[in-house]
Amino acid sequence: MNTHHPVTVVGAGLGGLTLARVLHVHGIEAVVLDLDASPDARAQGGMLDIHEDSGQVALTAAGLHEEFRGLVHPGGQAMRILDRHAEVRMSEEDDGAGDRPEVERGDLRDLLLGSLPEGTVRWGAKVTAARPLGDGRHEVELADGSRFTTDLLVGADGAWSRIRPLVSDAVPAYSGVSFVELDLREADRRHPRSAALIGGGMFFALGADRGFLAHREPDGSLHVYVALRVPVEWGSGVDFADPDTTAAKAAVLEHFTGWDERLRALVTDADGPLVARPVHALPVGHRWDRTPGVTLLGDAAHLMSPFAGEGANLAMLDGAELGEALAAHPGDTEAALAAYEKALFPRSEFSAAASADSLVVCFREDAPQGLLDQFAGHADRAV
């Protein structure tokens, strides 16, 4: 007998888990498939600032806002912006307002996972194909050769979504910027100069076509993203897999000749491997025609650069709004999907445009002046 799931969510990231949780709150059963072998199969990334008008709205809909507040990193909303000479051009302390509190991505994911009935997430379930059967139903095939059918298929499976081709021919394009991720562990004890430089929250040190973005994590480590405007093939020419990171560090530091030694030390003193991550994005304004029985959320729907800090927040809001739309239209999935996508498309277009604009602003010739002007404009509008 063929297996059938009324609602199938592909991807156990923050957006997919939020959708499953909101559906559970409303008494709607869903299965979540994820290709990872277990929830601990890989690191979940660094800190996230959870926005009052998006991520926190989603957590409220999921009935988890109070638990979320217990995960907040005190002082994490502090911010510093420096230039290439390590001169502080802007410094703000965390005022405790809580409109964009910082939490670890892994802690937030664990909160969502723990809120779901046992067995909701099927680990080691890699989707290899999906095809429409008519009347909104789909057949989904997994890497182990098994198949099942579903009434509603939701692609929450990230940048290289297997579900997106069912609704759109769009593919992510390289943004022109690559990150190199690195860590400085036990920073106060082992890297006190870097700890003092970065401070307690978010940190930017920017110049033309390059820079450093960093934050302090609750365990006392510093997580650093080195940003470089380089060709997409640049990272493939550096052996980042070599346990001896000397050559990789040298390749990164070639881009920071003349920068203050305190900034260069963020690379020189890094602990463990360096990881190259080219930044891709879908076209601004990506949307699709209403396609029966299938939709997308999060990066699968609107992959954007991280320079507006909206990716995780929007994924969670997508999941919450889709769950609430399905609950509000019992028995009429198409009406629910139409209502969800009507709000999704303009919201994601606005944020994707802001992300693309911010990428340009961060690395223009007079950096960090563009980012300073941007924050000054936000402050003026808030008065």
HELIX and SHEET records of a PDB file:
HELIX    1   1 LEU A   14  VAL A   25  1                                  12    
HELIX    2   2 GLY A   55  ALA A   61  1                                   7    
HELIX    3   3 HIS A   65  ARG A   69  1                                   5    
HELIX    4   4 ARG A  105  GLY A  114  1                                  10    
HELIX    5   5 ARG A  164  LEU A  166  5                                   3    
HELIX    6   6 ALA A  187  ARG A  190  1                                   4    
HELIX    7   7 PRO A  192  ILE A  198  1                                   7    
HELIX    8   8 TRP A  234  GLY A  237  5                                   4    
HELIX    9   9 THR A  246  LEU A  253  1                                   8    
HELIX   10  10 GLU A  254  PHE A  256  5                                   3    
HELIX   11  11 GLU A  261  THR A  268  1                                   8    
HELIX   12  12 ASP A  299  HIS A  302  1                                   4    
HELIX   13  13 PRO A  306  ALA A  308  5                                   3    
HELIX   14  14 GLY A  311  ALA A  328  1                                  18    
HELIX   15  15 THR A  333  CYS A  362  1                                  30    
HELIX   16  16 GLN A  369  ALA A  382  1                                  14    
SHEET    1   A 6 VAL A 121  TRP A 123  0                                        
SHEET    2   A 6 VAL A  31  ASP A  34  1                                        
SHEET    3   A 6 THR A   3  VAL A  10  1                                        
SHEET    4   A 6 ARG A 147  GLY A 155  1                                        
SHEET    5   A 6 ARG A 137  LEU A 142 -1                                        
SHEET    6   A 6 VAL A 127  GLY A 134 -1                                        
SHEET    1   B 5 VAL A 121  TRP A 123  0                                        
SHEET    2   B 5 VAL A  31  ASP A  34  1                                        
SHEET    3   B 5 THR A   3  VAL A  10  1                                        
SHEET    4   B 5 ARG A 147  GLY A 155  1                                        
SHEET    5   B 5 VAL A 294  LEU A 296  1                                        
SHEET    1   C 2 MET A  47  ASP A  49  0                                        
SHEET    2   C 2 GLU A 102  GLU A 104 -1                                        
SHEET    1   D 7 VAL A  88  GLU A  92  0                                        
SHEET    2   D 7 MET A  79  LEU A  82 -1                                        
SHEET    3   D 7 MET A 202  GLY A 207  1                                        
SHEET    4   D 7 ARG A 210  ARG A 216 -1                                        
SHEET    5   D 7 LEU A 222  ARG A 229 -1                                        
SHEET    6   D 7 ALA A 173  LEU A 184 -1                                        
SHEET    7   D 7 ASP A 271  ALA A 281 -1                                        
END                                                                             
